[in-house]
Amino acid sequence: MEINGIKAILIGGASGFARATAERIAAGGGSVAILDREQSAGAEVAAELGGTWHPTDVLDFEGIEVVIGEAVEALGGLDVAVNTAGGGKGGRTLSRSGPFSLDDFRATIDLNLVGTFNTNRLCAAHMANNEPNDDDERGVLINTASIAAFEGQIGQVAYTAAKAGIAGMTLTMARDLGMLGIRVNTIAPSLFATGLTAGVSDEQAVNLTKDAAFPKRLGRPDEYARLAIAMIENPMLNGDTVRLDAGTRFMPK
């Protein structure tokens, strides 16, 4: 799928991975709709990129359906959706204070896994109405897991379960949507300079990335964006979860 002329929704688009991807899409001649929380910098990012701004919360499972519809209407269609929303509380399955909170576990699953599936199913419904391109494609869905999905560290039980769920549903969803010409891929990053890690010192970064093969540094959001663009452009990339991790394999802690 050519970047020039595509219509893309970026969920979590006010910062980090999705913002970097939105910047590359806009620079390549595509149109972007930025979806993020009300208190984010979404309005400023959308204005900078000539896109549209749609405040939302991925945990508002019904409300986001309306917002996605508004974004698609503003774009005049939908070819690509990139979902980077995520997070959650850490904690061991059993600690000195007792068992891990079931409410916190459910909240982490809702934010990462249920939220991702919900936006995928809604975006796919809009993509299904597209006329196929020369490769018989109608759309591309890109989700965000983590290498914690494969080597979750101590205290990451909820986050690991959620991100493993995203990786696990990627191929099945691609098979579900293959007859419609909609591709599905997932990026599983290691530690990147986004969110809580954006402001760490050089000394802290060295410690955090000691298990990487090369380069031994935090990833940059644009490196995620470059992979996302490749997934959009290459029709043979489908049903895959691609690690973006500099050869990192997390130790237990």
Backbone as CSV, one residue per row, in Angstrom:
resi,resn,N_x,N_y,N_z,CA_x,CA_y,CA_z,C_x,C_y,C_z
1,MET,0.847,-1.188,0.000,0.000,0.000,0.000,0.885,1.241,0.000
2,GLU,0.646,2.133,-0.932,1.430,3.357,-1.038,1.061,4.324,0.083
3,ILE,2.080,4.972,0.671,1.834,5.952,1.731,1.106,7.176,1.182
4,ASN,1.524,7.611,0.015,0.902,8.794,-0.579,-0.592,8.567,-0.805
5,GLY,-1.394,9.397,-0.159,-2.840,9.323,-0.345,-3.583,8.450,0.643
6,ILE,-2.873,7.712,1.507,-3.594,6.857,2.453,-4.252,7.699,3.545
7,LYS,-5.253,7.104,4.153,-5.988,7.723,5.251,-5.771,6.852,6.486
8,ALA,-5.182,7.445,7.536,-4.745,6.655,8.674,-5.248,7.214,9.996
9,ILE,-5.653,6.311,10.873,-5.990,6.645,12.253,-4.821,6.206,13.133
10,LEU,-4.381,7.101,14.011,-3.303,6.805,14.949,-3.867,6.870,16.360
11,ILE,-4.013,5.722,16.996,-4.579,5.654,18.346,-3.424,5.735,19.345
12,GLY,-3.429,6.788,20.151,-2.274,7.141,20.958,-1.370,8.097,20.199
13,GLY,-1.934,8.773,19.203,-1.159,9.556,18.242,-0.567,10.852,18.735
14,ALA,-0.841,11.237,19.983,-0.315,12.504,20.480,1.145,12.436,20.883
15,SER,1.689,11.239,20.996,3.069,11.115,21.464,3.661,9.777,21.031
16,GLY,4.962,9.634,21.277,5.637,8.354,21.142,5.547,7.695,19.781
17,PHE,5.323,6.380,19.807,5.301,5.570,18.593,4.310,6.081,17.551
18,ALA,3.079,6.329,17.995,2.030,6.698,17.041,2.273,8.080,16.458
19,ARG,2.772,8.996,17.279,3.085,10.327,16.750,4.173,10.239,15.689
20,ALA,5.231,9.478,15.966,6.311,9.331,14.991,5.793,8.713,13.700
21,THR,4.878,7.754,13.822,4.302,7.124,12.633,3.427,8.107,11.874
22,ALA,2.653,8.890,12.602,1.820,9.920,11.968,2.682,10.920,11.204
23,GLU,3.818,11.280,11.787,4.715,12.226,11.121,5.223,11.668,9.800
24,ARG,5.583,10.384,9.793,6.082,9.777,8.546,4.969,9.637,7.508
25,ILE,3.768,9.296,7.971,2.661,9.177,7.021,2.344,10.534,6.402
26,ALA,2.277,11.567,7.240,1.977,12.909,6.738,3.079,13.391,5.792
27,ALA,4.338,13.124,6.133,5.453,13.533,5.276,5.417,12.814,3.934
28,GLY,4.831,11.606,3.922,4.746,10.827,2.692,3.513,11.114,1.863
29,GLY,2.712,12.065,2.288,1.531,12.446,1.509,0.239,11.815,1.963
30,GLY,0.243,11.169,3.130,-0.984,10.588,3.661,-1.716,11.563,4.578
31,SER,-2.947,11.223,4.906,-3.769,12.020,5.821,-3.891,11.272,7.140
32,VAL,-3.872,12.020,8.253,-3.881,11.380,9.567,-4.974,11.947,10.460
33,ALA,-5.530,11.052,11.269,-6.456,11.435,12.337,-5.807,11.002,13.647
34,ILE,-5.648,11.938,14.563,-4.995,11.677,15.838,-6.044,11.407,16.904
35,LEU,-5.995,10.216,17.487,-6.887,9.846,18.578,-6.057,9.663,19.842
36,ASP,-6.434,10.340,20.897,-5.714,10.227,22.162,-6.583,10.844,23.246
37,ARG,-6.095,10.814,24.470,-6.856,11.329,25.594,-7.021,12.841,25.513
38,GLU,-8.077,13.321,26.117,-8.428,14.740,26.082,-7.267,15.619,26.532
39,GLN,-6.551,15.186,27.592,-5.502,16.008,28.180,-4.165,15.899,27.449
40,SER,-4.120,15.158,26.359,-2.872,14.977,25.615,-2.602,16.175,24.704
41,ALA,-1.490,16.094,23.981,-1.123,17.140,23.021,-1.692,16.850,21.636
42,GLY,-2.762,16.075,21.582,-3.315,15.653,20.299,-3.705,16.781,19.377
43,ALA,-4.305,17.828,19.912,-4.737,18.945,19.074,-3.546,19.612,18.398
44,GLU,-2.468,19.807,19.156,-1.268,20.437,18.610,-0.607,19.559,17.554
45,VAL,-0.551,18.255,17.825,0.057,17.334,16.861,-0.745,17.310,15.565
46,ALA,-2.060,17.225,15.683,-2.904,17.203,14.499,-2.741,18.480,13.673
47,ALA,-2.690,19.625,14.343,-2.515,20.887,13.631,-1.165,20.938,12.923
48,GLU,-0.138,20.450,13.591,1.211,20.434,13.012,1.277,19.575,11.760
49,LEU,0.513,18.479,11.741,0.573,17.532,10.631,-0.536,17.734,9.604
50,GLY,-1.359,18.753,9.807,-2.470,18.982,8.891,-3.534,17.906,8.987
51,GLY,-3.626,17.272,10.176,-4.602,16.206,10.380,-5.780,16.660,11.207
52,THR,-6.541,15.709,11.689,-7.703,16.020,12.525,-7.495,15.422,13.907
53,TRP,-8.134,16.031,14.903,-7.944,15.672,16.304,-9.255,15.139,16.870
54,HIS,-9.170,13.975,17.530,-10.367,13.320,18.050,-10.086,12.787,19.452
55,PRO,-10.399,13.578,20.492,-10.156,13.098,21.863,-11.001,11.877,22.183
56,THR,-10.376,10.891,22.842,-11.093,9.665,23.163,-10.361,8.922,24.266
57,ASP,-10.945,7.843,24.718,-10.349,6.973,25.722,-10.600,5.547,25.270
58,VAL,-9.544,4.759,25.087,-9.726,3.399,24.582,-10.526,2.535,25.556
59,LEU,-10.613,2.961,26.810,-11.404,2.204,27.784,-12.889,2.540,27.710
60,ASP,-13.236,3.555,26.933,-14.643,3.853,26.674,-15.038,3.037,25.443
61,PHE,-15.333,1.767,25.673,-15.478,0.829,24.568,-16.609,1.193,23.612
62,GLU,-17.669,1.788,24.113,-18.759,2.207,23.243,-18.489,3.575,22.632
63,GLY,-17.968,4.494,23.449,-17.718,5.843,22.965,-16.695,5.910,21.853
64,ILE,-15.698,5.042,21.895,-14.656,5.092,20.873,-15.195,4.668,19.506
65,GLU,-16.258,3.900,19.488,-16.883,3.549,18.202,-17.371,4.809,17.493
66,VAL,-17.974,5.708,18.260,-18.449,6.971,17.699,-17.273,7.815,17.222
67,VAL,-16.222,7.879,18.035,-15.055,8.694,17.695,-14.369,8.165,16.437
68,ILE,-14.212,6.853,16.321,-13.610,6.285,15.115,-14.462,6.622,13.897
69,GLY,-15.770,6.551,14.042,-16.662,6.925,12.943,-16.468,8.368,12.526
70,GLU,-16.305,9.255,13.507,-16.075,10.669,13.199,-14.731,10.869,12.511
71,ALA,-13.725,10.125,12.964,-12.405,10.237,12.352,-12.427,9.751,10.901
72,VAL,-13.107,8.654,10.660,-13.211,8.121,9.296,-13.946,9.102,8.391
73,GLU,-14.982,9.708,8.924,-15.733,10.701,8.137,-14.846,11.895,7.806
74,ALA,-14.060,12.350,8.791,-13.173,13.486,8.557,-12.091,13.156,7.526
75,LEU,-11.596,11.927,7.562,-10.567,11.503,6.612,-11.131,11.224,5.222
76,GLY,-12.403,10.878,5.167,-12.994,10.464,3.903,-12.755,9.011,3.590
77,GLY,-12.501,8.208,4.635,-12.237,6.785,4.467,-11.185,6.337,5.469
78,LEU,-10.818,5.053,5.394,-9.814,4.525,6.310,-9.039,3.398,5.634
79,ASP,-7.720,3.570,5.556,-6.848,2.560,4.977,-5.958,1.889,6.010
80,VAL,-5.531,2.649,7.028,-4.560,2.162,8.001,-4.977,2.589,9.399
81,ALA,-4.818,1.687,10.366,-5.004,2.030,11.779,-3.809,1.517,12.554
82,VAL,-3.193,2.400,13.338,-2.051,2.047,14.178,-2.461,2.265,15.625
83,ASN,-2.345,1.216,16.433,-2.786,1.281,17.827,-1.586,1.112,18.749
84,THR,-1.294,2.157,19.543,-0.161,2.090,20.470,-0.585,2.303,21.920
85,ALA,-1.877,2.432,22.183,-2.336,2.676,23.556,-2.012,1.481,24.441
86,GLY,-1.524,1.738,25.647,-1.213,0.635,26.547,-0.617,1.121,27.851
87,GLY,-0.294,0.176,28.707,0.262,0.487,30.016,-0.279,-0.486,31.050
88,GLY,-0.187,-0.121,32.313,-0.726,-0.981,33.361,0.128,-1.001,34.603
89,LYS,-0.427,-1.544,35.674,0.269,-1.624,36.952,1.123,-2.881,37.038
90,GLY,2.276,-2.732,37.721,3.139,-3.866,37.952,2.877,-4.493,39.307
91,GLY,3.336,-5.709,39.452,3.198,-6.412,40.724,3.367,-7.901,40.533
92,ARG,3.892,-8.561,41.576,4.059,-10.008,41.512,2.727,-10.716,41.732
93,THR,2.641,-11.925,41.226,1.429,-12.730,41.425,1.101,-12.833,42.915
94,LEU,2.145,-13.024,43.712,1.994,-13.036,45.171,3.188,-12.323,45.769
95,SER,2.917,-11.293,46.567,3.985,-10.542,47.229,3.753,-10.556,48.732
96,ARG,4.592,-9.874,49.464,4.451,-9.835,50.913,3.135,-9.201,51.350
97,SER,2.595,-8.336,50.494,1.323,-7.684,50.829,0.112,-8.514,50.419
98,GLY,0.347,-9.657,49.752,-0.754,-10.531,49.376,-0.816,-10.772,47.881
99,PRO,-1.884,-11.416,47.411,-2.030,-11.690,45.976,-2.173,-10.397,45.172
100,PHE,-1.734,-10.458,43.932,-1.883,-9.308,43.020,-3.356,-8.953,42.878
101,SER,-3.630,-7.667,42.840,-5.015,-7.189,42.743,-5.686,-7.680,41.461
102,LEU,-6.807,-8.359,41.614,-7.537,-8.824,40.440,-8.088,-7.649,39.648
103,ASP,-8.470,-6.583,40.332,-8.955,-5.388,39.634,-7.848,-4.778,38.768
104,ASP,-6.626,-4.733,39.304,-5.522,-4.189,38.526,-5.188,-5.097,37.337
105,PHE,-5.285,-6.402,37.532,-5.040,-7.333,36.431,-6.069,-7.108,35.319
106,ARG,-7.333,-7.034,35.708,-8.393,-6.823,34.705,-8.234,-5.486,33.996
107,ALA,-7.859,-4.453,34.753,-7.695,-3.132,34.149,-6.578,-3.138,33.105
108,THR,-5.498,-3.867,33.382,-4.390,-3.958,32.436,-4.798,-4.731,31.179
109,ILE,-5.555,-5.794,31.366,-6.067,-6.551,30.218,-7.024,-5.694,29.392
110,ASP,-7.885,-4.953,30.061,-8.844,-4.097,29.351,-8.129,-3.046,28.512
111,LEU,-7.151,-2.375,29.118,-6.460,-1.291,28.421,-5.681,-1.798,27.222
112,ASN,-4.922,-2.854,27.409,-4.031,-3.332,26.353,-4.704,-4.280,25.372
113,LEU,-5.315,-5.335,25.872,-5.823,-6.395,25.002,-7.239,-6.123,24.509
114,VAL,-8.156,-5.871,25.424,-9.542,-5.622,25.014,-9.625,-4.332,24.194
115,GLY,-8.900,-3.306,24.656,-8.900,-2.049,23.909,-8.367,-2.214,22.505
116,THR,-7.297,-2.997,22.347,-6.732,-3.244,21.022,-7.707,-4.008,20.141
117,PHE,-8.291,-5.071,20.675,-9.241,-5.833,19.864,-10.431,-4.969,19.457
118,ASN,-10.919,-4.164,20.387,-12.086,-3.337,20.099,-11.802,-2.363,18.957
119,THR,-10.676,-1.670,19.007,-10.377,-0.719,17.936,-10.124,-1.434,16.613
120,ASN,-9.530,-2.618,16.666,-9.301,-3.390,15.438,-10.606,-3.784,14.770
121,ARG,-11.532,-4.308,15.558,-12.796,-4.766,14.952,-13.567,-3.591,14.361
122,LEU,-13.516,-2.436,15.031,-14.242,-1.266,14.556,-13.590,-0.693,13.297
123,CYS,-12.261,-0.603,13.299,-11.569,-0.085,12.117,-11.717,-1.033,10.933
124,ALA,-11.666,-2.340,11.198,-11.829,-3.314,10.113,-13.186,-3.183,9.440
125,ALA,-14.200,-2.870,10.227,-15.545,-2.714,9.663,-15.587,-1.564,8.666
126,HIS,-14.841,-0.502,8.936,-14.777,0.612,7.978,-13.927,0.244,6.765
127,MET,-12.805,-0.425,6.986,-11.927,-0.811,5.871,-12.622,-1.756,4.901
128,ALA,-13.508,-2.586,5.419,-14.198,-3.572,4.578,-15.012,-2.912,3.466
129,ASN,-15.332,-1.632,3.623,-16.117,-0.908,2.613,-15.254,-0.327,1.500
130,ASN,-13.924,-0.432,1.638,-13.027,0.146,0.634,-13.036,-0.648,-0.667
131,GLU,-12.770,0.055,-1.744,-12.475,-0.627,-3.001,-11.048,-1.171,-2.907
132,PRO,-10.817,-2.412,-3.271,-9.455,-2.956,-3.162,-8.488,-2.255,-4.115
133,ASN,-7.212,-2.175,-3.690,-6.194,-1.588,-4.567,-5.674,-2.647,-5.536
134,ASP,-4.577,-2.353,-6.202,-4.054,-3.269,-7.220,-3.598,-4.601,-6.637
135,ASP,-3.299,-4.638,-5.337,-2.921,-5.883,-4.658,-4.113,-6.526,-3.950
136,ASP,-5.319,-6.031,-4.265,-6.559,-6.507,-3.637,-6.602,-6.220,-2.135
137,GLU,-5.858,-5.205,-1.710,-5.868,-4.798,-0.309,-6.968,-3.787,-0.031
138,ARG,-7.538,-3.898,1.159,-8.495,-2.889,1.616,-8.021,-2.145,2.864
139,GLY,-7.040,-2.689,3.574,-6.603,-2.001,4.777,-5.474,-2.718,5.488
140,VAL,-4.863,-1.991,6.428,-3.767,-2.521,7.236,-3.983,-2.115,8.693
141,LEU,-3.915,-3.094,9.582,-4.000,-2.860,11.023,-2.640,-3.161,11.643
142,ILE,-2.127,-2.225,12.444,-0.846,-2.419,13.129,-1.055,-2.221,14.622
143,ASN,-0.695,-3.230,15.395,-0.858,-3.185,16.853,0.499,-3.188,17.545
144,THR,0.474,-2.939,18.851,1.720,-2.818,19.610,1.703,-3.767,20.802
145,ALA,2.627,-4.704,20.796,2.808,-5.598,21.934,4.050,-5.134,22.692
146,SER,4.917,-6.035,23.069,6.153,-5.749,23.790,6.946,-7.038,23.836
147,ILE,8.263,-6.932,23.956,9.022,-8.171,24.125,8.715,-8.802,25.482
148,ALA,8.059,-8.059,26.368,7.572,-8.650,27.620,6.555,-9.750,27.350
149,ALA,5.947,-9.733,26.167,5.020,-10.800,25.799,5.714,-12.155,25.770
150,PHE,7.033,-12.150,25.568,7.791,-13.391,25.428,8.733,-13.644,26.610
151,GLU,9.250,-12.579,27.211,10.156,-12.701,28.358,9.741,-11.725,29.450
152,GLY,8.525,-11.881,29.922,8.057,-10.989,30.972,8.918,-11.086,32.221
153,GLN,9.219,-9.943,32.798,10.053,-9.921,33.992,9.217,-10.068,35.265
154,ILE,9.888,-10.321,36.358,9.208,-10.403,37.650,8.430,-9.105,37.888
155,GLY,7.175,-9.246,38.259,6.327,-8.084,38.492,5.567,-7.606,37.277
156,GLN,5.693,-8.313,36.144,5.017,-7.911,34.910,3.900,-8.879,34.512
157,VAL,3.359,-9.614,35.460,2.446,-10.702,35.096,1.230,-10.195,34.318
158,ALA,0.638,-9.082,34.734,-0.548,-8.571,34.044,-0.187,-8.015,32.670
159,TYR,0.868,-7.226,32.622,1.313,-6.617,31.365,1.727,-7.695,30.365
160,THR,2.459,-8.698,30.844,2.873,-9.801,29.981,1.666,-10.530,29.401
161,ALA,0.679,-10.818,30.247,-0.520,-11.516,29.773,-1.227,-10.710,28.697
162,ALA,-1.321,-9.394,28.909,-2.019,-8.544,27.945,-1.265,-8.470,26.617
163,LYS,0.040,-8.249,26.689,0.820,-8.116,25.463,0.963,-9.455,24.734
164,ALA,1.038,-10.555,25.493,1.056,-11.874,24.860,-0.261,-12.134,24.138
165,GLY,-1.345,-11.623,24.686,-2.643,-11.756,24.025,-2.675,-11.033,22.688
166,ILE,-2.084,-9.843,22.645,-2.033,-9.092,21.386,-1.218,-9.860,20.350
167,ALA,-0.043,-10.337,20.758,0.775,-11.129,19.834,0.040,-12.389,19.400
168,GLY,-0.650,-13.021,20.342,-1.323,-14.277,20.052,-2.492,-14.162,19.099
169,MET,-3.170,-13.020,19.112,-4.342,-12.890,18.238,-3.984,-12.369,16.847
170,THR,-2.717,-12.009,16.629,-2.341,-11.368,15.366,-2.580,-12.265,14.158
171,LEU,-2.076,-13.483,14.179,-2.239,-14.379,13.034,-3.706,-14.760,12.845
172,THR,-4.391,-15.046,13.936,-5.804,-15.425,13.818,-6.623,-14.289,13.231
173,MET,-6.362,-13.064,13.675,-7.090,-11.928,13.133,-6.764,-11.724,11.659
174,ALA,-5.490,-11.922,11.299,-5.110,-11.811,9.889,-5.848,-12.845,9.046
175,ARG,-6.018,-14.042,9.603,-6.767,-15.079,8.882,-8.244,-14.725,8.801
176,ASP,-8.782,-14.191,9.898,-10.184,-13.760,9.898,-10.455,-12.736,8.808
177,LEU,-9.519,-11.798,8.631,-9.740,-10.646,7.758,-9.108,-10.811,6.377
178,GLY,-8.406,-11.917,6.169,-7.718,-12.116,4.902,-8.643,-12.102,3.704
179,MET,-9.830,-12.679,3.851,-10.765,-12.715,2.725,-11.255,-11.329,2.329
180,LEU,-11.071,-10.360,3.237,-11.462,-8.981,2.953,-10.306,-8.142,2.432
181,GLY,-9.114,-8.732,2.392,-7.948,-7.974,1.948,-7.430,-7.010,3.002
182,ILE,-7.632,-7.354,4.271,-7.135,-6.528,5.372,-6.004,-7.277,6.066
183,ARG,-4.837,-6.649,6.143,-3.681,-7.264,6.788,-3.567,-6.818,8.245
184,VAL,-2.962,-7.679,9.072,-2.793,-7.405,10.501,-1.379,-7.774,10.914
185,ASN,-0.672,-6.820,11.518,0.666,-7.081,12.038,0.829,-6.434,13.406
186,THR,1.793,-6.922,14.155,2.080,-6.391,15.489,3.566,-6.107,15.622
187,ILE,3.892,-5.004,16.253,5.274,-4.660,16.581,5.472,-4.889,18.073
188,ALA,6.544,-5.597,18.415,6.866,-5.873,19.817,8.180,-5.177,20.175
189,PRO,8.107,-3.949,20.703,9.327,-3.203,21.006,9.960,-3.642,22.320
190,SER,11.248,-3.326,22.453,11.927,-3.409,23.750,11.752,-2.056,24.431
191,LEU,12.733,-1.599,25.164,12.635,-0.304,25.840,12.955,0.826,24.872
192,PHE,12.016,1.753,24.756,12.158,2.900,23.865,12.035,4.189,24.670
193,ALA,12.534,5.264,24.088,12.477,6.570,24.745,11.091,7.176,24.557
194,THR,10.118,6.554,25.191,8.743,7.039,25.173,8.192,6.947,26.587
195,GLY,7.159,7.707,26.856,6.485,7.599,28.151,7.430,7.800,29.316
196,LEU,7.405,6.846,30.252,8.187,6.970,31.478,9.682,6.915,31.234
197,THR,10.117,6.293,30.137,11.555,6.174,29.883,12.114,7.342,29.076
198,ALA,11.249,8.258,28.630,11.721,9.350,27.772,12.720,10.262,28.483
199,GLY,12.587,10.395,29.807,13.438,11.320,30.519,14.542,10.690,31.339
200,VAL,14.870,9.424,31.106,15.907,8.780,31.921,17.275,9.333,31.560
201,SER,18.172,9.294,32.511,19.533,9.783,32.288,20.311,8.790,31.424
202,ASP,21.454,9.256,30.893,22.305,8.375,30.092,22.769,7.178,30.915
203,GLU,23.090,7.431,32.191,23.542,6.352,33.067,22.437,5.315,33.272
204,GLN,21.204,5.780,33.482,20.080,4.863,33.644,19.829,4.084,32.357
205,ALA,19.965,4.765,31.226,19.732,4.101,29.940,20.722,2.966,29.712
206,VAL,21.974,3.179,30.107,22.989,2.128,29.980,22.582,0.897,30.776
207,ASN,22.096,1.103,31.970,21.682,-0.019,32.812,20.454,-0.724,32.241
208,LEU,19.510,0.056,31.722,18.273,-0.515,31.193,18.516,-1.349,29.934
209,THR,19.549,-1.002,29.184,19.779,-1.662,27.887,20.997,-2.589,27.914
210,LYS,21.435,-2.985,29.085,22.637,-3.821,29.199,22.466,-5.187,28.546
211,ASP,21.224,-5.657,28.413,20.991,-6.976,27.826,20.846,-6.941,26.310
212,ALA,20.908,-5.754,25.703,20.797,-5.648,24.247,22.075,-6.140,23.584
213,ALA,21.953,-6.688,22.375,23.135,-7.073,21.604,23.762,-5.825,20.980
214,PHE,22.991,-5.093,20.197,23.414,-3.836,19.583,22.210,-3.240,18.867
215,PRO,22.027,-1.937,18.944,22.765,-0.960,19.746,22.328,-0.972,21.213
216,LYS,23.251,-0.682,22.088,22.955,-0.671,23.523,22.451,0.710,23.928
217,ARG,21.227,0.991,23.554,20.583,2.258,23.890,19.084,2.065,23.823
218,LEU,18.363,3.047,24.339,16.913,3.026,24.185,16.551,3.212,22.720
219,GLY,15.499,2.545,22.296,15.015,2.757,20.948,14.433,4.148,20.776
220,ARG,14.347,4.583,19.541,13.781,5.896,19.214,12.416,5.703,18.557
221,PRO,11.446,6.551,18.892,10.109,6.383,18.317,10.109,6.278,16.795
222,ASP,11.010,7.011,16.129,11.027,6.959,14.670,11.442,5.594,14.152
223,GLU,12.159,4.815,14.968,12.539,3.464,14.541,11.319,2.547,14.541
224,TYR,10.402,2.766,15.451,9.104,2.080,15.400,8.355,2.522,14.140
225,ALA,8.337,3.825,13.904,7.594,4.355,12.755,8.110,3.785,11.444
226,ARG,9.423,3.625,11.331,10.003,3.080,10.096,9.537,1.648,9.852
227,LEU,9.408,0.871,10.928,8.902,-0.491,10.774,7.411,-0.467,10.418
228,ALA,6.659,0.419,11.053,5.233,0.532,10.732,5.029,0.886,9.260
229,ILE,5.836,1.788,8.739,5.733,2.169,7.330,6.040,0.964,6.433
230,ALA,7.053,0.185,6.801,7.374,-1.017,6.021,6.202,-1.990,6.018
231,MET,5.533,-2.117,7.157,4.373,-3.007,7.233,3.230,-2.524,6.352
232,ILE,3.093,-1.219,6.258,2.039,-0.661,5.392,2.383,-0.910,3.927
233,GLU,3.632,-0.708,3.579,4.024,-0.727,2.170,4.199,-2.126,1.604
234,ASN,4.527,-3.111,2.421,4.856,-4.446,1.917,3.675,-5.397,2.102
235,PRO,2.990,-5.771,1.028,1.789,-6.604,1.157,2.049,-8.022,1.652
236,MET,3.302,-8.476,1.624,3.596,-9.819,2.105,3.805,-9.874,3.616
237,LEU,3.837,-8.742,4.272,3.925,-8.711,5.728,2.514,-8.810,6.299
238,ASN,2.191,-9.977,6.813,0.837,-10.205,7.323,0.848,-11.309,8.376
239,GLY,0.094,-11.094,9.447,-0.044,-12.097,10.492,1.196,-12.264,11.341
240,ASP,2.089,-11.281,11.306,3.372,-11.398,12.000,3.463,-10.480,13.210
241,THR,4.168,-10.947,14.235,4.601,-10.107,15.336,6.112,-9.958,15.209
242,VAL,6.556,-8.749,14.972,7.966,-8.483,14.702,8.602,-7.811,15.911
243,ARG,9.642,-8.438,16.439,10.378,-7.859,17.556,11.225,-6.684,17.053
244,LEU,11.217,-5.613,17.821,12.021,-4.432,17.514,12.825,-4.134,18.772
245,ASP,13.968,-4.826,18.919,14.537,-4.915,20.267,16.065,-4.894,20.362
246,ALA,16.762,-4.655,19.255,18.234,-4.624,19.279,18.821,-5.916,19.854
247,GLY,18.129,-7.016,19.673,18.615,-8.297,20.162,18.483,-8.463,21.679
248,THR,17.600,-7.698,22.282,17.418,-7.771,23.725,16.598,-8.991,24.111
249,ARG,17.017,-9.673,25.168,16.221,-10.722,25.798,16.181,-10.393,27.284
250,PHE,15.010,-10.034,27.780,14.892,-9.630,29.170,15.307,-10.753,30.121
251,MET,16.082,-10.399,31.121,16.362,-11.298,32.231,15.166,-11.289,33.199
252,PRO,15.130,-12.213,34.171,13.971,-12.244,35.069,13.695,-10.921,35.777
253,LYS,14.736,-10.155,36.074,14.518,-8.823,36.686,15.704,-7.919,36.399
